[in-house]
Amino acid sequence: MDADPGHARWMARQAVVGDESLVVGHAGFHGPPDEAGMVEIGYSIDPRFRRRGYARSTLIELLRRAAAEPTVATVRATIGPDNVASLATISGFGFTHVGEEWDEEDGHELVFEARHAGGVPHRIPGVRLINACSQANLRSYGLRTTARGPAPRATQPGGDLS
């Protein structure tokens, strides 16, 4: 990111909900679009906040962000074959199984792609994604990320993708 600060907008963001900006997970892109216009998404919801629709809402925000970029032609998601929850989350968003790969960190993954058709998914109430590329950025948004307590909280909103 130091070499190209413009890449920061494609990196990790905190997934926050509610008036008190409760951090429920993180999401983002693996980087800016490649030469073919493909971006890969990634998201994770803290286990304490799963099964509440936050993953779906987070996916919608990522797809909205990708759809707003004219250079994005394809959105990719790679998911472990046993990750039933994530497989269910992407269903209904136009993703097609296009192959498989081996990831050094995650092992065997199924590769899904959705072609960008210019449409923006309808926003549902829930998650906002705020820039969280560094601890300095977290502090600038008023985020507390202590290891103790029920979950990190943002004390002031800012920098969301809406």
Salt bridges, closest charged atoms under 4 A:
ASP4 OD2 - HIS7 NE2 3.08
GLU20 OE1 - ARG153 NH1 3.06
GLU40 OE2 - HIS30 NE2 3.78
ASP46 OD2 - ARG48 NH2 2.94
GLU61 OE2 - ARG64 NE 3.76
GLU61 OE1 - ARG123 NH2 2.77
GLU69 OE2 - ARG9 NH1 2.63
GLU69 OE2 - ARG65 NH1 2.60
GLU100 OE1 - HIS108 NE2 2.69
GLU113 OE2 - ARG76 NH2 2.44
GLU113 OE1 - ARG115 NH2 3.92
ASP160 OD2 - ARG128 NE 3.54
